[in-house]
């Protein structure tokens, strides 16, 4: 009996040893030697895995950078200029630095500008509300205020203002990763250039309905009147589907369109207040 057990142990031990040797040689034959620079580049990246670079995570971006012959389209918006330069030095490639971008909320349909006509009660998610409901104001294009953009942001750079029920982007925290853009079911949020001195001009409306209908639901809706387009000398404004859009690549921030808009749908951000002209009274000299 003891000999049977002994033979069984020897047989199993020999078989295990054989499998171990086979696995060892197979693993060595087919093992992938990873470039150590991948780990080094990953350490340089912020580690937020926000997806702003177009890859699933920071490591995926690091792997793509190591394999690349140039750094075109391989840019980490969360890391910005400093990270881009450090990575370029690490891999010995040149990097074309991009102008800083920021998320912009293109809706001004606040509680005050777009009063509620109905009350929604249900799942607290813009995605689901959009599937079931036009919105409390009746605007089927406006912000729903449930905060999907806030939940998507990994940098605490956006919040819902309790007074307006609209998202507010915190400029110092926004890294332009685009997570909030992708989270918004109504495509209200857009990435635009920060602009010189953080100054920007844009149409804060995405409503494509005709002017009368749009204005009925929101006091500051774009009505597609074309007045802004006519006053712009730089071809920066287009009108399509009853909606004006300002191309930030062409806009010179002259602000003429802002004054021309009859519904105040065009916003000017971080500009100094315009000084009012003081008319000089005629002084009669005796």
VOVEXFI-994434 format. One record per residue: residue in three letters; x, y, z of N, C-alpha, C, O in turn. Coordinates in steps of 0.05 Angstrom, whole numbers. Each point is the difference from the previous one (the first is absolute). Last residue first. Layout:
 residuo   n.xx   n.yy   n.zz  ca.xx  ca.yy  ca.zz   c.xx   c.yy   c.zz   o.xx   o.yy   o.zz
     ALA      X      Y      Z      X      Y      Z      X      Y      Z      X      Y      Z
...
END
This chain:
 residuo   n.xx   n.yy   n.zz  ca.xx  ca.yy  ca.zz   c.xx   c.yy   c.zz   o.xx   o.yy   o.zz
     UNK   -372   2677   -421     -9     28     -2     25     18     -3     -3     24     -2
     UNK    -20   -130    -22     19     17     12     -8     29     -5     -4      9    -22
     UNK    -45   -110     25      0     27    -11     19     18     15     -2      4     24
     UNK     -4   -114    -42      4     21     20      1     27    -13     18      5    -17
     UNK    -58   -110     -3     10     25    -11      2     21     22    -19      5     14
     UNK     29   -111      5    -20     22     -2     13     25    -11     23      7      6
     UNK      3   -114    -21      9     25     11    -21     22     -4    -10      4    -22
     UNK      1   -114     33     -3     22    -18      8     26     14     -9      6     22
     UNK     40   -111     -8    -11     23     14     -1     24    -19     21      9    -10
     UNK    -19   -123      1      9     26    -10    -14     22     15    -25      0      2
     UNK     48    -98     39    -21     15    -13     11     27     -9     16     13     15
     UNK     40   -107     -4     -5     26     13    -21     15    -16      1      2    -25
     UNK     11   -111     37      3     22    -19     -6     26     15    -20      3     14
     UNK     59    -93     33    -24     15     -6      5     23    -18     20     15      3
     UNK     44   -101     -8     -6     22     18    -26     14     -8     -7      0    -23
     UNK     21   -105      5      6     26    -12     -4     22     21    -18     -3     17
     UNK      0    -97    -12     25     12     11      9     25    -13     24      7      0
     UNK    -97    -57    -54     10     -9     25     27     13      7     18      1    -17
     UNK   -115      9    -44     28      9      0     11     -6     28    -10     10     20
     UNK    -81    -47    -84     14      7     25     29      8     -4     13    -11    -18
     UNK   -115      4    -37     29     -1     -3     13     10     26     -5     22      9
     UNK    -89    -21    -21      8    -28     -2     30     -3     -2     11    -22      5
     UNK    -78    100      2     22     -4     18      9    -29      2      7    -10     21
     UNK    -73     53    -81    -10    -17     22     22     -5     21     -5    -15     19
     UNK     17     67   -102    -24     11     13    -10    -16     24    -16     10     16
     UNK    118      9    -62    -20    -21      5    -24     10     15      3     11     22
     UNK     77     42    -44    -20     -2    -21    -22    -20      6    -22      2    -10
     UNK    101     13     64    -17     23      2    -24     -2    -19    -21     12      4
     UNK     87    -78     -7    -13     -1     26    -20     22      3    -23     -4      8
     UNK     80     -3    -84    -23    -18     -2    -15      0     27    -25     -4      0
     UNK    107     51     -8    -22     14    -14    -25    -17     -1    -22     10      2
     UNK    113    -30     36    -24      4     17    -23     14    -14    -20      6     12
     UNK    116    -42    -33     -6     29     -3    -25      8     15     -4     24      6
     UNK     60   -111    -19     -9     11     25     -6     30     -1      5     15     19
     UNK     19    -80    -90     21     19      9     -8     13     27     15     18      9
     UNK    -41   -115    -69     -9     23     16     24     16     11     19    -11     10
     UNK    -13    -73    -61     -1     25    -15     -7     24     16      6     23     -8
     UNK      0   -111     45     25      3    -15      1     26    -15     21     11     -5
     UNK    -98    -40     54     20     12     18     27      3    -14     18     14      9
     UNK   -122    -13    -46     25    -15     -3     22     13     15      9     22     -6
     UNK   -119    -18     20     25     16     -3     24    -18     -1      5    -15     19
     UNK   -118      8    -42     23    -12     12     25     16     -6      4      9    -22
     UNK   -123     -9     20     26     13     -6     22    -15     15     -4    -11     22
     UNK    -98    -22    -60     18      3     22     27     12     -9     12     -8    -19
     UNK    -90    -27    -34    -11     21     18     19      6     24     -9     12     20
     UNK     37    -73    -90    -23    -10     15    -10     19     21     -4     -8     23
     UNK     90     45    -54     -9    -26    -11    -22    -11     18      3     -1     24
     UNK     71     88    -41    -27     -5      8     -9    -26    -14      0     -1    -24
     UNK    101     51     55    -17    -14    -20    -28     -4     12     -3     -3     24
     UNK    101     65     -7    -26     -9      9    -16    -12    -23     -1     11    -22
     UNK     90     29     16      2    -19     23    -27    -11      8     -1    -19     16
     UNK     39     86    -85    -13    -25     -8      2    -21     21      3    -24     -5
     UNK     23    119     10     21    -21     -2    -11    -27     -7     14    -20      2
     UNK    -60    106     19     16      5    -24     21    -22     -4     17      2    -18
     UNK   -120     11     68     26    -12      2     16      3    -26     -9     -8    -21
     UNK    -84     35     34     19     19     11     28    -11      2     19     16      3
     UNK    -91    -70    -36      3     24    -17     20     20     10     14     13    -15
     UNK    -39    -90     67     15     -8    -24      6     24    -18     22      2    -11
     UNK    -78      8     86     28     -3      9     18     -7    -24     22     10     -2
     UNK   -116     -4    -12     12     27      6     29     -2      7     17     16     -8
     UNK    -84    -89    -12     23      6    -18     13     28      6     18      7    -15
     UNK    -93    -65     57     -7     25    -14     22      9    -19     -5     17    -18
     UNK    -15    -96     84     10     -3    -27     -5     24    -17     -5     -2    -25
     UNK    -11    -15    121    -23     -1    -18      8     -1    -29    -17      2    -18
     UNK     55    -28    125      7     11    -26    -23     -4    -19    -12    -21     -1
     UNK     -4     31    108      6    -19    -22      9     15    -25     -9     22     -5
     UNK    -20      8     98     26      6    -12      8    -19    -22     23     -4     -5
     UNK   -106     -2     56      2     28     -6     26      7    -15      2     21    -13
     UNK    -61   -114     11     24     11     13      4     29     -9      1      5    -24
     UNK    -76    -59     -6     10    -17     22     23     12     16      5     -8     23
     UNK    -43     53    -98    -23     -6     17      9    -16     25    -11      3     22
     UNK     70     16    -94     -3     23     18    -22     -5     20      0     10     23
     UNK     14    -73    -93     23      0     19     -3     21     21      5     -5     24
     UNK    -69      3    -93     -3    -23     18     22     -1     21     -4     -5     23
     UNK      8     72    -90    -23      4     17     -4    -23     20     -6      6     23
     UNK     79    -12    -89      2     21     20    -23      3     19      4      1     24
     UNK     15    -96    -69     -4     27    -11     -2     20     23     -8     -7     22
     UNK     64    -81     -2    -27      6     -7     -2     29    -11     18     16      4
     UNK     60    -64     34     -3      2    -29    -28      5    -10     -6     -1    -24
     UNK     76     14    117    -28     -4    -10     -2      4    -30      7     22    -10
     UNK     68    -11     76      2    -21    -20    -28     -7    -12     -3    -20    -13
     UNK     64    103     73    -25    -12     -8      5    -21    -21     16      4    -18
     UNK     42     72     52     -7    -18     22    -28    -11     -5    -18      4     16
     UNK    103     37    -76    -29     -1      1     -8    -20     21      5    -24     -4
     UNK     91     78      9    -14    -23    -12    -30      4      2    -10     14     17
     UNK    117     27      8    -26      8     -9    -13    -23    -14     12    -12    -17
     UNK     76     34     92    -13    -16    -20    -27     13     -7    -13     13     16
     UNK    115     -4     44    -24     13    -11    -11    -15    -23     14     -9    -18
     UNK     69     -2     77    -24    -16      6    -26     13    -10    -22     -5     11
     UNK    111     37    -32    -10      9     26    -26    -14      8    -16     11     15
     UNK     31    -34   -109     19     18     13    -13     11     25    -22     10      0
     UNK    -15   -105    -31      1     27    -11     21     17     16      7     -7     22
     UNK    -43    -89    -21     -3     18     22      0     29     -8    -13     17     11
     UNK    -22    -94    -78     25     12     10     -6     19     23    -20     14      1
     UNK    -48    -94    -13      9     23    -15     26     11     10      8     -7     23
     UNK    -85    -81    -16     27      9      6      7     23    -19     -1     -3    -25
     UNK   -101    -25     62     19     -1    -23     28      8     10      2     17     19
     UNK   -113    -47     12     28      7      8     19     -4    -23      0    -20    -14
     UNK    -92     -3      4      1     28      8     28     10      7      7     23     -5
     UNK    -55   -111    -26     23     13    -14      2     30      6      5     16    -18
     UNK    -66    -87     54    -10     21    -18     22     16    -14     -6     20    -13
     UNK     19    -90     81    -16    -12    -21    -11     20    -20    -10     -8    -21
     UNK    102      5     86    -25     16     -5    -16    -12    -23     10     -1    -23
     UNK     77    -33     50    -21     -8     19    -27     15     -6    -21    -10      7
     UNK    104     27    -55    -10    -26     -7    -24     -8     18    -18    -15     -9
     UNK     63     95     29    -10      2    -27    -14    -26     -9    -22      1    -10
     UNK     70      2     91    -26     13      3    -14      3    -28    -24     -2     -2
     UNK    112    -32      4    -18    -19     13    -28     12      2    -19    -14     -4
     UNK    104     56    -31    -23     -7    -17    -20    -19     12    -19     -8    -13
     UNK    105     57     41      2    -29     -6    -23     -9    -18      2    -20    -14
     UNK     32    110     55    -10     -5    -27      3    -29     -9      8     -6    -22
     UNK      9     50    109     23     -8    -16     -7     -7    -28     16    -10    -16
     UNK    -54     70    110     -6    -14    -25     25     -6    -17     16     18     -5
     UNK    -17     34     88      0    -29      4     -4    -15    -26      8    -23     -3
     UNK    -11    120     12     26     -9     10      3    -30      3     22    -10      1
     UNK   -106     52    -28     21      3    -20     27    -11      9     15    -13    -15
     UNK   -115    -18     37     20     14     15     25      1    -17     13    -20     -5
     UNK   -121     12    -23     27    -11     -3     20     17     16      0     24     -3
     UNK   -111    -46     10     20     21      0     27    -13     -1      6    -18     16
     UNK   -117     -9    -40     27     -7      7     19     24     -1     -3     18    -17
     UNK   -103     -8     42     17     -4    -23     28     -8      9      8      7     22
     UNK    -88     24     30     -2    -28     -8     15     -6    -26     -7    -18    -15
     UNK      0    101     72     -7      0    -28     -8    -28    -10    -13     -4    -20
     UNK     39     22    111    -17     23     -7    -10     -1    -28    -22     10     -7
     UNK     83    -74     45    -27     -3     12    -18     22     -8    -25     -3     -1
     UNK    110    -40    -54     -7     24     15    -29     -2     10    -18     -4    -16
     UNK     90    -76    -10    -26     11     -7     -6     24     19     -1     -4     25
     UNK    102    -32    -60    -21     -4     21    -26     13    -10      0     16    -18
     UNK    113    -45     -9    -26      9     -9    -21     -7     22      2    -20     13
     UNK     92     -4    -10      2     25    -14    -27     11     -9     -1     20    -14
     UNK     45   -103     61    -18     18     15      0     28    -12      1     20     14
     UNK     40   -101    -50     17     21     10    -15     20     17     10     21      7
     UNK    -43    -97    -61     18    -12     21     18     21     13     17     -6     16
     UNK   -119      1    -71     25     14      4     16    -11     23    -10     -2     22
     UNK    -79    -29    -47     21    -10    -18     27     13      4     20    -11     -6
     UNK   -100     37     55      8    -27      8     23    -11    -18     16    -15     10
     UNK    -54     99    -31     14      2     26     10    -28      8     23     -2     10
     UNK    -77      8    -86     26     12     -6     17      1     26     24     -4     -1
     UNK   -114    -22      5     16    -22    -11     28     10     -5     20    -15      2
     UNK   -101     64     39     29     -2      8     15    -24    -10     19     -8     14
     UNK   -113     51    -23      3    -23     18     29     -6      7      5    -16     18
     UNK    -48     87    -80      8      6     27      3    -23     20      2      5     24
     UNK    -26     15   -123    -19    -14     17      7      3     29    -16     -5     18
     UNK     34     68   -113     12    -16     22    -22    -11     18    -19     14      7
     UNK    -11      8   -108     12     13     23     12    -19     20     -6    -24      0
     UNK    -48      9    -83     29      2     -5     15      8     25     24     -3      2
     UNK   -121     -3    -12     10    -28     -4     30      0     -6     12    -21     -5
     UNK    -83     88     61     21      0    -21     12    -28     -2     11    -10     19
     UNK    -77     35     46    -12     -6    -26     20      1    -23     -7     -7    -22
     UNK     19     14    121     -7     26    -13    -14     -4    -27    -11     19    -11
     UNK     42    -94     64    -21     15     15     -8     26    -14    -22      9      3
     UNK     55    -94    -60     12     19     19    -21     16     13    -21      5    -12
     UNK     11    -82    -48     13     22    -15     15     19     18     19     13     -8
     UNK    -34   -122     23    -12     26      6     14     22    -16     24     -2     -4
     UNK      0    -95      7    -28      0      8    -14     27     -1    -25      1      0
     UNK    119    -22    -20    -15    -20    -14    -30      2      4    -16     -8    -17
     UNK     78     65     63     -1      7    -28    -16    -21    -17    -12      8    -20
     UNK     29    -24    112    -20     22     -3     -3      7    -30    -22      5    -10
     UNK     88    -67     34    -26    -12      1    -22     22     -4    -20     -5    -12
     UNK    110     34     14     -3    -20    -21    -28    -11     -1    -13     -1    -22
     UNK     41     59     92     -6     14    -25     -6    -19    -23    -17      4    -17
     UNK      0    -26    121     20     -4    -20     -8     14    -26    -22     -5    -10
     UNK    -24    -25    102     17     24     -1     23     -4    -19     23     -2      8
     UNK   -127    -42     -4     29     -6      2     16     26     -4     -4     15    -19
     UNK    -92     11     44      9    -26    -10     30     -3      4     12     13     17
     UNK    -89     68    -31      6    -16     23      8    -28    -10    -16    -13    -13
     UNK     -4    122    -25      9    -27     -5      6    -13     27     13     11     17
     UNK    -80     74    -54     18    -10     21      7    -29     -6    -17    -17     -3
     UNK    -14    110    -58     -8    -26     10     21     -8     21     21     11      1
     UNK    -13     71    -43    -28     -3     -8    -11    -27     11    -24     -5      0
     UNK    112     78     25    -12    -27     -3    -29      1     -7    -15     16     12
     UNK     88     62    -40    -17    -10     22    -12    -27     -5     -7     -6    -23
     UNK     91     61    -14    -17    -20    -11    -17    -12     22      6    -23      9
     UNK     53     94     11     -3      4    -29    -19    -19    -13    -13      6    -21
     UNK     34    -14    115    -11     26     -5     -6      5    -30    -21     11     -7
     UNK     62    -91     37    -27      1     11    -13     26     -6    -25      2     -4
     UNK    100    -22    -65     -2     -2     29    -29     -1      9    -18      3    -17
     UNK     73    -10    -75    -27     -4      8     -3     -5     30     -8    -22      8
     UNK     84     35    -72     -5     20     21    -28     -1     10    -11     19     10
     UNK     92    -80    -67    -28      2      7     -2     21     23     14     -2     20
     UNK     68    -44    -58    -14     16    -20    -30     -1      5    -16     -7    -18
     UNK    114     -8     72    -28     -8      1    -16     19    -18     -3     23      6
     UNK    111    -56     -5    -18     23     -1    -29    -11     -1     -6    -17    -16
     UNK    117    -14     39    -28     -8     -5    -18     24      3      3     16     18
     UNK    102    -10    -50    -17     -1     23    -28     -8     -8     -9      5    -22
     UNK    124      2    -13    -29     -2     -5    -15     -1     26     11     -4     22
     UNK     94     36    -64    -17     -9     22    -30      1     -7     -9     19    -12
     UNK     84    -33    -64    -10     22     16    -19    -11     22    -15    -19     -6
     UNK     97    -41    -31    -27     10     -8     -8     23     18      8      2     23
     UNK     91    -47    -58    -17      8     23    -26     12    -10      0     17    -18
     UNK     70    -89    -24    -13     25     -8    -20      7     22    -20    -13      3
     UNK    114    -48     -1    -28      1      5    -11     28     -8     13     20      6
     UNK     76    -94    -26    -10     27      3    -30     -1      4    -14    -18    -10
     UNK     87    -61     41    -17     10    -22     -8     29      5      0      9     23
     UNK     47    -79     36     17     13    -21    -15      9    -24     11     -1    -23
     UNK    -40    -40    110      0    -17    -24     17     12    -23      3    -12    -21
     UNK    -11     58    106      5    -28      7      2    -18    -25     17    -18      0
     UNK    -40    110     -7     28     -3      7      7    -29      6     22     -9     -6
     UNK   -112     31    -10     16      4    -24     30     -4      5     14    -12    -17
     UNK    -73     12     90     -3    -25    -15     17      2    -26     13    -19     -7
     UNK    -18     95     61     15    -20     15     -1    -27    -16     20    -14     -1
     UNK    -72     87    -31     29      5     -4     17    -21     14     21     -9    -11
     UNK   -114      5     23      6     -4    -28     30      3     -5     12    -16    -15
     UNK    -47     37    100      2    -28     -4      7     -7    -29     16    -18     -5
     UNK    -29    109     27     23    -11     15      3    -30     -5     22     -9     -4
     UNK    -97     56    -35     26      7    -12     23    -14     15     18    -12    -13
     UNK   -112    -33     33      7     25    -11     28      3    -11     13    -20     -6
     UNK    -74    -49     56     28      7      7      9     26    -11     16     14     12
     UNK   -103    -48    -32      2      3     29     28      8      8      3     16     20
     UNK    -22    -38   -111    -10     26      8      1      5     30      3     23      8
     UNK     58    -85    -75    -15     -2     25    -11     27      8     16     17     10
     UNK     15    -66   -109      3     23     18    -19     -4     24    -23     -8     -2
     UNK     50    -28    -97      6    -14     25      5     21     21     23      6      7
     UNK    -39     15   -100    -24    -12     11      5    -18     25    -18    -15      8
     UNK    106     35    -55    -25     11    -10    -24    -16     11      0    -24     -1
     UNK     99     11     13    -20      4     22    -26     13     -9    -15     11     16
     UNK     90    -81    -67     -5     28      6    -22      2     21    -14    -19      5
     UNK     45    -64    -29     23     13    -13     -3     31      3     19     14     -5
     UNK    -60   -100     71     -4     21    -21     26     11    -11     21      0     14
     UNK    -36    -65     61      1    -12    -27     -1     20    -22      6     -6    -23
     UNK    -11     33    115     26    -14     -4      2    -12    -28     22     -1    -11
     UNK   -103     43     36     21     20     -2     27    -14     -6     15      9    -17
     UNK    -92    -62     37     -2     12    -27     23     20     -5     11      1    -22
     UNK    -19    -38    108      7    -21    -19      0     11    -28     18     -6    -16
     UNK    -50     61     84     29     -3      3     10    -21    -20     21      4    -12
     UNK   -114      9     18     13     23    -13     30     -3      1     14      5    -20
     UNK    -63    -68     67     -4     -4    -29     12     23    -16     12     -5    -21
     UNK    -12     11    114     20    -20     -9     -3     -5    -30     19     -3    -14
     UNK    -81     62     58     27     12     -2     21    -21    -11     17      8    -15
     UNK   -119    -26    -13     13      8     25     28     10     -5     10      0    -23
     UNK    -74    -20    -47    -15    -10     23     12      9     27    -15      3     19
     UNK     28     59   -107      6    -27      8    -15     -8     25     -9     17     15
     UNK      8     71    -55    -11    -18    -20      6    -30      6     -9    -17    -15
     UNK     28     99     68     20     -4    -21    -11    -18    -22     13     -3    -21
     UNK    -62     22    102      2     24    -16     19     -2    -23     -1     15    -20
     UNK    -25    -79     94     -7     -5    -27      2     24    -19     -7     -2    -23
     UNK     28    -16    122    -24     14     -7    -10     -5    -29    -23      6     -6
     UNK     97    -34     76    -13    -19    -18    -27     12     -9    -21    -14     -1
     UNK     94     47     62    -29      4      4    -16    -20    -16    -23     -6      6
     UNK    123     25      3    -12    -24     11    -30      2      5    -11    -17     14
     UNK     86     78    -53    -15      6     25    -12    -24     13     -4      0     24
     UNK     96     -7    -84    -28      6     -4    -15      4     26      8    -12     20
     UNK     83    -18    -23     -2     29     -7    -29      9     -3     -6     23      4
     UNK     27   -115     10      5     16     25     -2     30     -5     -7     15     19
     UNK      2    -74    -92    -24     -2     16      2     16     26    -19     11     10
     UNK     94    -21    -65    -19     20    -11    -26     -1     16    -12     21      4
     UNK     77    -84     19     11     27      5    -19     22     -9     -4     20     13
     UNK    -14   -112    -32     -4      6     29      9     29      6    -13     13     16
     UNK     29    -43   -102    -29      2      4     -6      7     29    -17     17      5
     UNK    106    -35    -36     -9     28     -2    -30      3      4    -10     22      7
     UNK     58   -107    -12     -1     13     27    -10     29     -1     -8     10     21
     UNK    -19    -91    -89     18     23      0     -2     14     28    -22      8      7
     UNK      1   -114    -20    -12     27     -1     20     22      2     19     -2     17
     UNK    -24   -105    -51     17     18     15    -11     28     -4      0     11    -22
     UNK    -46   -111     18      2     26    -14     17     18     18     -7      5     24
     UNK      0   -119    -38     -3     23     18      6     26    -16     16      1    -18
     UNK    -12    -98    -11    -21     18     -9     -3     25     17    -19     16     -4
     UNK     85    -85     21      0      3    -29    -19     21     -9      6     15    -19
     UNK     -1    -38    111     24     15     -9      1      4    -30     10     20    -10
     UNK    -80    -71     48     -3     28      9     24     17     -9     -2     23     -6
     UNK      4   -116    -11    -20     13    -17     -3     30      8     -1     17    -18
     UNK     58    -73     70     11      5    -26    -20     14    -19      9     17    -16
     UNK    -39    -40    103     23     19      2     11      6    -28      4     24     -6
     UNK    -72    -89     15    -11     28      3     23     20      1     -2     22    -11
     UNK     26   -113      9    -13      8    -25    -10     29      1      5     15    -18
     UNK     29    -54     97     22      5    -19    -11      9    -27     10     19    -12
     UNK    -72    -44     78     14     24      8     22      7    -19      4     24     -7
     UNK    -51   -105     -4    -16     23     -7     14     26      6     -2     19    -15
     UNK     44    -97     43      0      1    -29    -16     24    -10      9     15    -17
     UNK     -9    -35    109     26     10     -8      1      4    -31     11     20    -10
     UNK    -87    -62     46      1     29      7     26     13     -8      0     22    -11
     UNK     -8   -115      1    -18     14    -19      0     30      5      1     16    -19
     UNK     47    -71     79     13      1    -26    -16     15    -21     10     16    -16
     UNK    -48    -31    101     22     19      2     14      3    -27      8     22     -8
     UNK    -76    -86     15    -11     27      0     22     21      2     -2     21    -14
     UNK     28   -111     20    -11      5    -26    -11     28     -2      5     14    -20
     UNK     28    -44    103     22      3    -19    -11      8    -28     11     17    -13
     UNK    -74    -39     80     13     26      6     23      6    -20      3     22    -10
     UNK    -46   -105      4    -18     21     -8     12     28      5     -2     18    -17
     UNK     49    -95     47      0      1    -29    -18     23    -11      7     14    -19
     UNK     -9    -32    112     26     11     -8      2      4    -30      8     21     -9
     UNK    -84    -65     44     -1     29      6     26     13     -9      0     22    -11
     UNK     -3   -114      4    -19     12    -19     -1     30      4      0     15    -19
     UNK     50    -66     81     14      2    -26    -18     13    -21     10     15    -17
     UNK    -46    -36    102     18     23      2     15      4    -27      5     23     -7
     UNK    -59    -98     15    -17     24      0     17     25      0     -5     19    -14
END
